[in-house]
């Protein structure tokens, strides 16, 4: 979490490996999940917090400009660009 002058932004690194599938279906495993059974919980937790707090984030696998927001949708989340 970065904070400056009262504003916050998260850097999620590889929490999501795809801007659609990893957010919409956090229960889906990816090849790079070392502990596939435990990988779902951090995705739900991190993206749930970002959606609830309406915090911007930067993720490695997000489309240009690489920064956006998360919205809760169904049983998962949705990536939204700031524009």
PyMOL Python script that loads the backbone (N, CA, C, O; Angstrom):
from pymol import cmd

cmd.read_pdbstr("""\
ATOM      1  N   UNK A   1       0.854  -1.167   0.000  1.00  0.00           N
ATOM      2  CA  UNK A   1       0.000   0.000   0.000  1.00  0.00           C
ATOM      3  C   UNK A   1       0.897   1.226   0.000  1.00  0.00           C
ATOM      4  O   UNK A   1       1.808   1.335   0.820  1.00  0.00           O
ATOM      5  N   UNK A   2       0.642   2.134  -0.906  1.00  0.00           N
ATOM      6  CA  UNK A   2       1.340   3.414  -0.961  1.00  0.00           C
ATOM      7  C   UNK A   2       0.412   4.483  -0.418  1.00  0.00           C
ATOM      8  O   UNK A   2      -0.796   4.453  -0.653  1.00  0.00           O
ATOM      9  N   UNK A   3       0.989   5.427   0.309  1.00  0.00           N
ATOM     10  CA  UNK A   3       0.185   6.528   0.812  1.00  0.00           C
ATOM     11  C   UNK A   3       0.981   7.814   0.695  1.00  0.00           C
ATOM     12  O   UNK A   3       2.165   7.858   1.031  1.00  0.00           O
ATOM     13  N   UNK A   4       0.319   8.863   0.215  1.00  0.00           N
ATOM     14  CA  UNK A   4       0.949  10.162   0.082  1.00  0.00           C
ATOM     15  C   UNK A   4      -0.116  11.232   0.217  1.00  0.00           C
ATOM     16  O   UNK A   4      -1.129  11.207  -0.483  1.00  0.00           O
ATOM     17  N   UNK A   5       0.114  12.155   1.104  1.00  0.00           N
ATOM     18  CA  UNK A   5      -0.776  13.306   1.269  1.00  0.00           C
ATOM     19  C   UNK A   5      -2.228  12.864   1.492  1.00  0.00           C
ATOM     20  O   UNK A   5      -3.162  13.483   0.982  1.00  0.00           O
ATOM     21  N   UNK A   6      -2.398  11.785   2.262  1.00  0.00           N
ATOM     22  CA  UNK A   6      -3.723  11.311   2.614  1.00  0.00           C
ATOM     23  C   UNK A   6      -4.409  10.443   1.576  1.00  0.00           C
ATOM     24  O   UNK A   6      -5.535   9.998   1.796  1.00  0.00           O
ATOM     25  N   UNK A   7      -3.753  10.191   0.445  1.00  0.00           N
ATOM     26  CA  UNK A   7      -4.339   9.334  -0.584  1.00  0.00           C
ATOM     27  C   UNK A   7      -3.589   8.014  -0.625  1.00  0.00           C
ATOM     28  O   UNK A   7      -2.381   7.963  -0.392  1.00  0.00           O
ATOM     29  N   UNK A   8      -4.330   6.934  -0.929  1.00  0.00           N
ATOM     30  CA  UNK A   8      -3.715   5.609  -0.954  1.00  0.00           C
ATOM     31  C   UNK A   8      -3.888   4.942  -2.313  1.00  0.00           C
ATOM     32  O   UNK A   8      -4.828   5.224  -3.056  1.00  0.00           O
ATOM     33  N   UNK A   9      -2.949   4.047  -2.613  1.00  0.00           N
ATOM     34  CA  UNK A   9      -2.988   3.229  -3.815  1.00  0.00           C
ATOM     35  C   UNK A   9      -2.312   1.907  -3.486  1.00  0.00           C
ATOM     36  O   UNK A   9      -1.304   1.879  -2.781  1.00  0.00           O
ATOM     37  N   UNK A  10      -2.865   0.820  -3.993  1.00  0.00           N
ATOM     38  CA  UNK A  10      -2.288  -0.500  -3.743  1.00  0.00           C
ATOM     39  C   UNK A  10      -1.504  -0.969  -4.968  1.00  0.00           C
ATOM     40  O   UNK A  10      -1.851  -0.651  -6.105  1.00  0.00           O
ATOM     41  N   UNK A  11      -0.465  -1.714  -4.717  1.00  0.00           N
ATOM     42  CA  UNK A  11       0.257  -2.416  -5.771  1.00  0.00           C
ATOM     43  C   UNK A  11       0.014  -3.897  -5.528  1.00  0.00           C
ATOM     44  O   UNK A  11       0.458  -4.450  -4.522  1.00  0.00           O
ATOM     45  N   UNK A  12      -0.693  -4.534  -6.451  1.00  0.00           N
ATOM     46  CA  UNK A  12      -1.099  -5.917  -6.237  1.00  0.00           C
ATOM     47  C   UNK A  12      -0.156  -6.932  -6.871  1.00  0.00           C
ATOM     48  O   UNK A  12      -0.323  -8.137  -6.681  1.00  0.00           O
ATOM     49  N   UNK A  13       0.821  -6.461  -7.613  1.00  0.00           N
ATOM     50  CA  UNK A  13       1.817  -7.341  -8.247  1.00  0.00           C
ATOM     51  C   UNK A  13       1.110  -8.455  -9.021  1.00  0.00           C
ATOM     52  O   UNK A  13       0.314  -8.168  -9.915  1.00  0.00           O
ATOM     53  N   UNK A  14       1.386  -9.721  -8.693  1.00  0.00           N
ATOM     54  CA  UNK A  14       0.835 -10.872  -9.407  1.00  0.00           C
ATOM     55  C   UNK A  14      -0.385 -11.476  -8.716  1.00  0.00           C
ATOM     56  O   UNK A  14      -0.684 -12.650  -8.935  1.00  0.00           O
ATOM     57  N   UNK A  15      -1.086 -10.723  -7.901  1.00  0.00           N
ATOM     58  CA  UNK A  15      -2.284 -11.261  -7.245  1.00  0.00           C
ATOM     59  C   UNK A  15      -3.280 -11.741  -8.292  1.00  0.00           C
ATOM     60  O   UNK A  15      -3.949 -12.755  -8.091  1.00  0.00           O
ATOM     61  N   UNK A  16      -3.384 -11.030  -9.395  1.00  0.00           N
ATOM     62  CA  UNK A  16      -4.222 -11.442 -10.523  1.00  0.00           C
ATOM     63  C   UNK A  16      -3.321 -11.687 -11.723  1.00  0.00           C
ATOM     64  O   UNK A  16      -2.458 -10.867 -12.037  1.00  0.00           O
ATOM     65  N   UNK A  17      -3.521 -12.799 -12.382  1.00  0.00           N
ATOM     66  CA  UNK A  17      -2.739 -13.103 -13.575  1.00  0.00           C
ATOM     67  C   UNK A  17      -3.454 -12.709 -14.865  1.00  0.00           C
ATOM     68  O   UNK A  17      -2.864 -12.745 -15.945  1.00  0.00           O
ATOM     69  N   UNK A  18      -4.715 -12.339 -14.747  1.00  0.00           N
ATOM     70  CA  UNK A  18      -5.474 -11.876 -15.905  1.00  0.00           C
ATOM     71  C   UNK A  18      -6.513 -10.873 -15.417  1.00  0.00           C
ATOM     72  O   UNK A  18      -7.175 -11.102 -14.405  1.00  0.00           O
ATOM     73  N   UNK A  19      -6.653  -9.774 -16.127  1.00  0.00           N
ATOM     74  CA  UNK A  19      -7.530  -8.692 -15.670  1.00  0.00           C
ATOM     75  C   UNK A  19      -9.012  -9.048 -15.696  1.00  0.00           C
ATOM     76  O   UNK A  19      -9.806  -8.369 -15.045  1.00  0.00           O
ATOM     77  N   UNK A  20      -9.406 -10.072 -16.414  1.00  0.00           N
ATOM     78  CA  UNK A  20     -10.802 -10.494 -16.417  1.00  0.00           C
ATOM     79  C   UNK A  20     -10.983 -11.734 -15.555  1.00  0.00           C
ATOM     80  O   UNK A  20     -11.712 -11.703 -14.564  1.00  0.00           O
ATOM     81  N   UNK A  21     -10.325 -12.822 -15.929  1.00  0.00           N
ATOM     82  CA  UNK A  21     -10.575 -14.113 -15.293  1.00  0.00           C
ATOM     83  C   UNK A  21     -10.170 -14.169 -13.827  1.00  0.00           C
ATOM     84  O   UNK A  21     -10.909 -14.716 -13.008  1.00  0.00           O
ATOM     85  N   UNK A  22      -9.020 -13.619 -13.482  1.00  0.00           N
ATOM     86  CA  UNK A  22      -8.553 -13.694 -12.087  1.00  0.00           C
ATOM     87  C   UNK A  22      -9.446 -12.901 -11.146  1.00  0.00           C
ATOM     88  O   UNK A  22      -9.593 -13.263  -9.979  1.00  0.00           O
ATOM     89  N   UNK A  23     -10.041 -11.825 -11.641  1.00  0.00           N
ATOM     90  CA  UNK A  23     -10.928 -11.040 -10.795  1.00  0.00           C
ATOM     91  C   UNK A  23     -12.339 -11.612 -10.769  1.00  0.00           C
ATOM     92  O   UNK A  23     -12.952 -11.707  -9.706  1.00  0.00           O
ATOM     93  N   UNK A  24     -12.852 -11.991 -11.927  1.00  0.00           N
ATOM     94  CA  UNK A  24     -14.223 -12.510 -11.996  1.00  0.00           C
ATOM     95  C   UNK A  24     -14.353 -13.881 -11.341  1.00  0.00           C
ATOM     96  O   UNK A  24     -15.386 -14.195 -10.749  1.00  0.00           O
ATOM     97  N   UNK A  25     -13.319 -14.686 -11.445  1.00  0.00           N
ATOM     98  CA  UNK A  25     -13.365 -16.043 -10.905  1.00  0.00           C
ATOM     99  C   UNK A  25     -12.126 -16.302 -10.039  1.00  0.00           C
ATOM    100  O   UNK A  25     -11.230 -17.040 -10.450  1.00  0.00           O
ATOM    101  N   UNK A  26     -12.071 -15.707  -8.857  1.00  0.00           N
ATOM    102  CA  UNK A  26     -10.890 -15.893  -7.999  1.00  0.00           C
ATOM    103  C   UNK A  26     -10.674 -17.338  -7.583  1.00  0.00           C
ATOM    104  O   UNK A  26      -9.595 -17.689  -7.105  1.00  0.00           O
ATOM    105  N   UNK A  27     -11.687 -18.180  -7.757  1.00  0.00           N
ATOM    106  CA  UNK A  27     -11.548 -19.595  -7.414  1.00  0.00           C
ATOM    107  C   UNK A  27     -10.824 -20.386  -8.510  1.00  0.00           C
ATOM    108  O   UNK A  27     -10.383 -21.509  -8.264  1.00  0.00           O
ATOM    109  N   UNK A  28     -10.695 -19.822  -9.705  1.00  0.00           N
ATOM    110  CA  UNK A  28      -9.992 -20.524 -10.778  1.00  0.00           C
ATOM    111  C   UNK A  28      -8.494 -20.509 -10.511  1.00  0.00           C
ATOM    112  O   UNK A  28      -7.924 -19.465 -10.190  1.00  0.00           O
ATOM    113  N   UNK A  29      -7.877 -21.635 -10.640  1.00  0.00           N
ATOM    114  CA  UNK A  29      -6.435 -21.771 -10.430  1.00  0.00           C
ATOM    115  C   UNK A  29      -5.692 -21.386 -11.702  1.00  0.00           C
ATOM    116  O   UNK A  29      -6.214 -21.500 -12.811  1.00  0.00           O
ATOM    117  N   UNK A  30      -4.473 -20.934 -11.511  1.00  0.00           N
ATOM    118  CA  UNK A  30      -3.582 -20.699 -12.645  1.00  0.00           C
ATOM    119  C   UNK A  30      -2.329 -21.538 -12.449  1.00  0.00           C
ATOM    120  O   UNK A  30      -2.002 -21.945 -11.334  1.00  0.00           O
ATOM    121  N   UNK A  31      -1.654 -21.780 -13.521  1.00  0.00           N
ATOM    122  CA  UNK A  31      -0.461 -22.630 -13.490  1.00  0.00           C
ATOM    123  C   UNK A  31       0.566 -22.158 -12.477  1.00  0.00           C
ATOM    124  O   UNK A  31       1.289 -22.973 -11.903  1.00  0.00           O
ATOM    125  N   UNK A  32       0.640 -20.872 -12.252  1.00  0.00           N
ATOM    126  CA  UNK A  32       1.683 -20.313 -11.393  1.00  0.00           C
ATOM    127  C   UNK A  32       1.332 -20.318  -9.904  1.00  0.00           C
ATOM    128  O   UNK A  32       2.176 -19.968  -9.079  1.00  0.00           O
ATOM    129  N   UNK A  33       0.120 -20.703  -9.546  1.00  0.00           N
ATOM    130  CA  UNK A  33      -0.251 -20.818  -8.130  1.00  0.00           C
ATOM    131  C   UNK A  33       0.535 -21.972  -7.514  1.00  0.00           C
ATOM    132  O   UNK A  33       0.330 -23.129  -7.880  1.00  0.00           O
ATOM    133  N   UNK A  34       1.420 -21.664  -6.593  1.00  0.00           N
ATOM    134  CA  UNK A  34       2.226 -22.712  -5.959  1.00  0.00           C
ATOM    135  C   UNK A  34       1.344 -23.598  -5.087  1.00  0.00           C
ATOM    136  O   UNK A  34       1.438 -24.824  -5.154  1.00  0.00           O
ATOM    137  N   UNK A  35       0.494 -22.990  -4.276  1.00  0.00           N
ATOM    138  CA  UNK A  35      -0.452 -23.734  -3.445  1.00  0.00           C
ATOM    139  C   UNK A  35      -1.843 -23.446  -3.991  1.00  0.00           C
ATOM    140  O   UNK A  35      -2.503 -22.500  -3.561  1.00  0.00           O
ATOM    141  N   UNK A  36      -2.280 -24.257  -4.931  1.00  0.00           N
ATOM    142  CA  UNK A  36      -3.532 -23.987  -5.643  1.00  0.00           C
ATOM    143  C   UNK A  36      -4.737 -23.923  -4.716  1.00  0.00           C
ATOM    144  O   UNK A  36      -5.643 -23.119  -4.934  1.00  0.00           O
ATOM    145  N   UNK A  37      -4.757 -24.753  -3.694  1.00  0.00           N
ATOM    146  CA  UNK A  37      -5.884 -24.773  -2.759  1.00  0.00           C
ATOM    147  C   UNK A  37      -5.967 -23.487  -1.943  1.00  0.00           C
ATOM    148  O   UNK A  37      -7.062 -23.066  -1.570  1.00  0.00           O
ATOM    149  N   UNK A  38      -4.839 -22.862  -1.664  1.00  0.00           N
ATOM    150  CA  UNK A  38      -4.812 -21.665  -0.821  1.00  0.00           C
ATOM    151  C   UNK A  38      -4.801 -20.362  -1.628  1.00  0.00           C
ATOM    152  O   UNK A  38      -4.896 -19.286  -1.036  1.00  0.00           O
ATOM    153  N   UNK A  39      -4.689 -20.424  -2.931  1.00  0.00           N
ATOM    154  CA  UNK A  39      -4.519 -19.215  -3.744  1.00  0.00           C
ATOM    155  C   UNK A  39      -5.780 -18.362  -3.847  1.00  0.00           C
ATOM    156  O   UNK A  39      -5.689 -17.152  -4.057  1.00  0.00           O
ATOM    157  N   UNK A  40      -6.933 -18.964  -3.704  1.00  0.00           N
ATOM    158  CA  UNK A  40      -8.185 -18.220  -3.842  1.00  0.00           C
ATOM    159  C   UNK A  40      -8.367 -17.172  -2.743  1.00  0.00           C
ATOM    160  O   UNK A  40      -8.800 -16.054  -3.022  1.00  0.00           O
ATOM    161  N   UNK A  41      -8.047 -17.519  -1.515  1.00  0.00           N
ATOM    162  CA  UNK A  41      -8.298 -16.627  -0.366  1.00  0.00           C
ATOM    163  C   UNK A  41      -7.622 -15.267  -0.505  1.00  0.00           C
ATOM    164  O   UNK A  41      -8.284 -14.253  -0.279  1.00  0.00           O
ATOM    165  N   UNK A  42      -6.337 -15.189  -0.864  1.00  0.00           N
ATOM    166  CA  UNK A  42      -5.735 -13.858  -1.013  1.00  0.00           C
ATOM    167  C   UNK A  42      -6.356 -13.040  -2.146  1.00  0.00           C
ATOM    168  O   UNK A  42      -6.499 -11.823  -2.026  1.00  0.00           O
ATOM    169  N   UNK A  43      -6.723 -13.699  -3.237  1.00  0.00           N
ATOM    170  CA  UNK A  43      -7.369 -12.954  -4.330  1.00  0.00           C
ATOM    171  C   UNK A  43      -8.683 -12.352  -3.845  1.00  0.00           C
ATOM    172  O   UNK A  43      -8.955 -11.177  -4.092  1.00  0.00           O
ATOM    173  N   UNK A  44      -9.490 -13.138  -3.166  1.00  0.00           N
ATOM    174  CA  UNK A  44     -10.770 -12.619  -2.655  1.00  0.00           C
ATOM    175  C   UNK A  44     -10.548 -11.496  -1.645  1.00  0.00           C
ATOM    176  O   UNK A  44     -11.235 -10.476  -1.678  1.00  0.00           O
ATOM    177  N   UNK A  45      -9.590 -11.692  -0.756  1.00  0.00           N
ATOM    178  CA  UNK A  45      -9.332 -10.717   0.300  1.00  0.00           C
ATOM    179  C   UNK A  45      -8.835  -9.383  -0.262  1.00  0.00           C
ATOM    180  O   UNK A  45      -9.377  -8.326   0.063  1.00  0.00           O
ATOM    181  N   UNK A  46      -7.816  -9.437  -1.095  1.00  0.00           N
ATOM    182  CA  UNK A  46      -7.217  -8.213  -1.637  1.00  0.00           C
ATOM    183  C   UNK A  46      -8.219  -7.461  -2.507  1.00  0.00           C
ATOM    184  O   UNK A  46      -8.417  -6.260  -2.326  1.00  0.00           O
ATOM    185  N   UNK A  47      -8.851  -8.154  -3.447  1.00  0.00           N
ATOM    186  CA  UNK A  47      -9.758  -7.457  -4.352  1.00  0.00           C
ATOM    187  C   UNK A  47     -11.059  -7.067  -3.666  1.00  0.00           C
ATOM    188  O   UNK A  47     -11.692  -6.087  -4.059  1.00  0.00           O
ATOM    189  N   UNK A  48     -11.463  -7.812  -2.655  1.00  0.00           N
ATOM    190  CA  UNK A  48     -12.614  -7.413  -1.856  1.00  0.00           C
ATOM    191  C   UNK A  48     -12.353  -6.129  -1.100  1.00  0.00           C
ATOM    192  O   UNK A  48     -13.224  -5.262  -1.032  1.00  0.00           O
ATOM    193  N   UNK A  49     -11.162  -5.995  -0.529  1.00  0.00           N
ATOM    194  CA  UNK A  49     -10.781  -4.778   0.194  1.00  0.00           C
ATOM    195  C   UNK A  49     -10.690  -3.584  -0.756  1.00  0.00           C
ATOM    196  O   UNK A  49     -11.152  -2.491  -0.429  1.00  0.00           O
ATOM    197  N   UNK A  50     -10.092  -3.794  -1.933  1.00  0.00           N
ATOM    198  CA  UNK A  50      -9.979  -2.700  -2.902  1.00  0.00           C
ATOM    199  C   UNK A  50     -11.355  -2.224  -3.363  1.00  0.00           C
ATOM    200  O   UNK A  50     -11.577  -1.023  -3.519  1.00  0.00           O
ATOM    201  N   UNK A  51     -12.277  -3.161  -3.581  1.00  0.00           N
ATOM    202  CA  UNK A  51     -13.630  -2.782  -4.003  1.00  0.00           C
ATOM    203  C   UNK A  51     -14.369  -2.062  -2.884  1.00  0.00           C
ATOM    204  O   UNK A  51     -15.002  -1.033  -3.117  1.00  0.00           O
ATOM    205  N   UNK A  52     -14.292  -2.597  -1.676  1.00  0.00           N
ATOM    206  CA  UNK A  52     -15.005  -1.998  -0.546  1.00  0.00           C
ATOM    207  C   UNK A  52     -14.496  -0.602  -0.226  1.00  0.00           C
ATOM    208  O   UNK A  52     -15.284   0.291   0.088  1.00  0.00           O
ATOM    209  N   UNK A  53     -13.199  -0.410  -0.301  1.00  0.00           N
ATOM    210  CA  UNK A  53     -12.593   0.886   0.035  1.00  0.00           C
ATOM    211  C   UNK A  53     -12.457   1.819  -1.168  1.00  0.00           C
ATOM    212  O   UNK A  53     -12.025   2.962  -1.023  1.00  0.00           O
ATOM    213  N   UNK A  54     -12.824   1.333  -2.351  1.00  0.00           N
ATOM    214  CA  UNK A  54     -12.731   2.103  -3.593  1.00  0.00           C
ATOM    215  C   UNK A  54     -11.337   2.682  -3.808  1.00  0.00           C
ATOM    216  O   UNK A  54     -11.169   3.859  -4.128  1.00  0.00           O
ATOM    217  N   UNK A  55     -10.345   1.815  -3.619  1.00  0.00           N
ATOM    218  CA  UNK A  55      -8.957   2.232  -3.763  1.00  0.00           C
ATOM    219  C   UNK A  55      -8.431   1.926  -5.162  1.00  0.00           C
ATOM    220  O   UNK A  55      -8.713   0.859  -5.708  1.00  0.00           O
ATOM    221  N   UNK A  56      -7.682   2.837  -5.740  1.00  0.00           N
ATOM    222  CA  UNK A  56      -7.032   2.518  -7.012  1.00  0.00           C
ATOM    223  C   UNK A  56      -5.902   1.520  -6.771  1.00  0.00           C
ATOM    224  O   UNK A  56      -5.344   1.443  -5.676  1.00  0.00           O
ATOM    225  N   UNK A  57      -5.579   0.763  -7.809  1.00  0.00           N
ATOM    226  CA  UNK A  57      -4.473  -0.182  -7.690  1.00  0.00           C
ATOM    227  C   UNK A  57      -3.724  -0.305  -9.001  1.00  0.00           C
ATOM    228  O   UNK A  57      -4.242   0.008 -10.072  1.00  0.00           O
ATOM    229  N   UNK A  58      -2.504  -0.766  -8.887  1.00  0.00           N
ATOM    230  CA  UNK A  58      -1.664  -1.083 -10.032  1.00  0.00           C
ATOM    231  C   UNK A  58      -1.391  -2.574  -9.971  1.00  0.00           C
ATOM    232  O   UNK A  58      -0.981  -3.094  -8.934  1.00  0.00           O
ATOM    233  N   UNK A  59      -1.616  -3.256 -11.073  1.00  0.00           N
ATOM    234  CA  UNK A  59      -1.348  -4.683 -11.147  1.00  0.00           C
ATOM    235  C   UNK A  59      -0.505  -4.992 -12.361  1.00  0.00           C
ATOM    236  O   UNK A  59      -0.615  -4.319 -13.386  1.00  0.00           O
ATOM    237  N   UNK A  60       0.330  -5.998 -12.256  1.00  0.00           N
ATOM    238  CA  UNK A  60       1.242  -6.335 -13.353  1.00  0.00           C
ATOM    239  C   UNK A  60       0.526  -6.719 -14.641  1.00  0.00           C
ATOM    240  O   UNK A  60       1.048  -6.455 -15.725  1.00  0.00           O
ATOM    241  N   UNK A  61      -0.632  -7.324 -14.560  1.00  0.00           N
ATOM    242  CA  UNK A  61      -1.293  -7.866 -15.747  1.00  0.00           C
ATOM    243  C   UNK A  61      -2.557  -7.103 -16.119  1.00  0.00           C
ATOM    244  O   UNK A  61      -3.444  -7.646 -16.779  1.00  0.00           O
ATOM    245  N   UNK A  62      -2.638  -5.869 -15.706  1.00  0.00           N
ATOM    246  CA  UNK A  62      -3.795  -5.044 -16.030  1.00  0.00           C
ATOM    247  C   UNK A  62      -3.539  -4.334 -17.360  1.00  0.00           C
ATOM    248  O   UNK A  62      -2.392  -4.027 -17.683  1.00  0.00           O
ATOM    249  N   UNK A  63      -4.599  -4.071 -18.136  1.00  0.00           N
ATOM    250  CA  UNK A  63      -4.405  -3.376 -19.412  1.00  0.00           C
ATOM    251  C   UNK A  63      -4.004  -1.917 -19.195  1.00  0.00           C
ATOM    252  O   UNK A  63      -4.160  -1.368 -18.104  1.00  0.00           O
ATOM    253  N   UNK A  64      -3.490  -1.312 -20.250  1.00  0.00           N
ATOM    254  CA  UNK A  64      -3.063   0.080 -20.196  1.00  0.00           C
ATOM    255  C   UNK A  64      -4.186   0.939 -19.635  1.00  0.00           C
ATOM    256  O   UNK A  64      -5.324   0.802 -20.085  1.00  0.00           O
ATOM    257  N   UNK A  65      -3.930   1.786 -18.709  1.00  0.00           N
ATOM    258  CA  UNK A  65      -2.651   2.290 -18.242  1.00  0.00           C
ATOM    259  C   UNK A  65      -2.043   1.499 -17.075  1.00  0.00           C
ATOM    260  O   UNK A  65      -1.076   1.952 -16.462  1.00  0.00           O
ATOM    261  N   UNK A  66      -2.593   0.341 -16.769  1.00  0.00           N
ATOM    262  CA  UNK A  66      -2.039  -0.490 -15.695  1.00  0.00           C
ATOM    263  C   UNK A  66      -2.581  -0.153 -14.322  1.00  0.00           C
ATOM    264  O   UNK A  66      -2.289  -0.848 -13.349  1.00  0.00           O
ATOM    265  N   UNK A  67      -3.361   0.900 -14.234  1.00  0.00           N
ATOM    266  CA  UNK A  67      -3.971   1.299 -12.972  1.00  0.00           C
ATOM    267  C   UNK A  67      -5.481   1.324 -13.156  1.00  0.00           C
ATOM    268  O   UNK A  67      -5.985   1.701 -14.214  1.00  0.00           O
ATOM    269  N   UNK A  68      -6.193   0.918 -12.112  1.00  0.00           N
ATOM    270  CA  UNK A  68      -7.644   0.950 -12.201  1.00  0.00           C
ATOM    271  C   UNK A  68      -8.293   0.712 -10.854  1.00  0.00           C
ATOM    272  O   UNK A  68      -7.669   0.871  -9.804  1.00  0.00           O
ATOM    273  N   UNK A  69      -9.539   0.334 -10.902  1.00  0.00           N
ATOM    274  CA  UNK A  69     -10.347   0.087  -9.711  1.00  0.00           C
ATOM    275  C   UNK A  69     -10.994  -1.283  -9.827  1.00  0.00           C
ATOM    276  O   UNK A  69     -11.052  -1.873 -10.906  1.00  0.00           O
ATOM    277  N   UNK A  70     -11.475  -1.772  -8.705  1.00  0.00           N
ATOM    278  CA  UNK A  70     -12.174  -3.048  -8.662  1.00  0.00           C
ATOM    279  C   UNK A  70     -13.601  -2.796  -8.195  1.00  0.00           C
ATOM    280  O   UNK A  70     -13.840  -2.034  -7.258  1.00  0.00           O
ATOM    281  N   UNK A  71     -14.534  -3.443  -8.860  1.00  0.00           N
ATOM    282  CA  UNK A  71     -15.928  -3.394  -8.434  1.00  0.00           C
ATOM    283  C   UNK A  71     -16.380  -4.811  -8.117  1.00  0.00           C
ATOM    284  O   UNK A  71     -16.018  -5.754  -8.821  1.00  0.00           O
ATOM    285  N   UNK A  72     -17.170  -4.962  -7.060  1.00  0.00           N
ATOM    286  CA  UNK A  72     -17.737  -6.275  -6.748  1.00  0.00           C
ATOM    287  C   UNK A  72     -18.755  -6.621  -7.825  1.00  0.00           C
ATOM    288  O   UNK A  72     -19.539  -5.776  -8.258  1.00  0.00           O
ATOM    289  N   UNK A  73     -18.726  -7.881  -8.247  1.00  0.00           N
ATOM    290  CA  UNK A  73     -19.677  -8.332  -9.269  1.00  0.00           C
ATOM    291  C   UNK A  73     -19.925  -9.822  -9.068  1.00  0.00           C
ATOM    292  O   UNK A  73     -18.998 -10.631  -9.099  1.00  0.00           O
ATOM    293  N   UNK A  74     -21.177 -10.165  -8.866  1.00  0.00           N
ATOM    294  CA  UNK A  74     -21.571 -11.555  -8.630  1.00  0.00           C
ATOM    295  C   UNK A  74     -20.734 -12.142  -7.489  1.00  0.00           C
ATOM    296  O   UNK A  74     -20.716 -11.589  -6.389  1.00  0.00           O
ATOM    297  N   UNK A  75     -20.052 -13.243  -7.740  1.00  0.00           N
ATOM    298  CA  UNK A  75     -19.230 -13.875  -6.704  1.00  0.00           C
ATOM    299  C   UNK A  75     -17.761 -13.501  -6.847  1.00  0.00           C
ATOM    300  O   UNK A  75     -16.898 -14.103  -6.208  1.00  0.00           O
ATOM    301  N   UNK A  76     -17.477 -12.511  -7.682  1.00  0.00           N
ATOM    302  CA  UNK A  76     -16.092 -12.108  -7.920  1.00  0.00           C
ATOM    303  C   UNK A  76     -16.002 -10.603  -8.035  1.00  0.00           C
ATOM    304  O   UNK A  76     -16.684  -9.863  -7.326  1.00  0.00           O
ATOM    305  N   UNK A  77     -15.140 -10.160  -8.950  1.00  0.00           N
ATOM    306  CA  UNK A  77     -14.899  -8.727  -9.120  1.00  0.00           C
ATOM    307  C   UNK A  77     -14.727  -8.390 -10.585  1.00  0.00           C
ATOM    308  O   UNK A  77     -14.636  -9.271 -11.440  1.00  0.00           O
ATOM    309  N   UNK A  78     -14.686  -7.094 -10.858  1.00  0.00           N
ATOM    310  CA  UNK A  78     -14.547  -6.590 -12.216  1.00  0.00           C
ATOM    311  C   UNK A  78     -13.513  -5.468 -12.195  1.00  0.00           C
ATOM    312  O   UNK A  78     -13.532  -4.623 -11.300  1.00  0.00           O
ATOM    313  N   UNK A  79     -12.615  -5.456 -13.171  1.00  0.00           N
ATOM    314  CA  UNK A  79     -11.609  -4.410 -13.312  1.00  0.00           C
ATOM    315  C   UNK A  79     -12.194  -3.245 -14.097  1.00  0.00           C
ATOM    316  O   UNK A  79     -12.862  -3.438 -15.113  1.00  0.00           O
ATOM    317  N   UNK A  80     -11.938  -2.043 -13.617  1.00  0.00           N
ATOM    318  CA  UNK A  80     -12.423  -0.836 -14.279  1.00  0.00           C
ATOM    319  C   UNK A  80     -11.273   0.150 -14.381  1.00  0.00           C
ATOM    320  O   UNK A  80     -10.595   0.424 -13.390  1.00  0.00           O
ATOM    321  N   UNK A  81     -11.051   0.682 -15.568  1.00  0.00           N
ATOM    322  CA  UNK A  81     -10.006   1.693 -15.752  1.00  0.00           C
ATOM    323  C   UNK A  81     -10.486   3.026 -15.183  1.00  0.00           C
ATOM    324  O   UNK A  81     -11.691   3.244 -15.051  1.00  0.00           O
ATOM    325  N   UNK A  82      -9.560   3.914 -14.847  1.00  0.00           N
ATOM    326  CA  UNK A  82      -9.949   5.178 -14.225  1.00  0.00           C
ATOM    327  C   UNK A  82     -10.624   6.162 -15.164  1.00  0.00           C
ATOM    328  O   UNK A  82     -11.189   7.150 -14.696  1.00  0.00           O
ATOM    329  N   UNK A  83     -10.589   5.933 -16.452  1.00  0.00           N
ATOM    330  CA  UNK A  83     -11.149   6.894 -17.404  1.00  0.00           C
ATOM    331  C   UNK A  83     -12.601   6.637 -17.683  1.00  0.00           C
ATOM    332  O   UNK A  83     -13.217   7.361 -18.466  1.00  0.00           O
TER     333      UNK A  83
END
""", "prot")
cmd.dss("prot")
cmd.show_as("cartoon", "prot")
cmd.util.cbc("prot")
cmd.orient("prot")
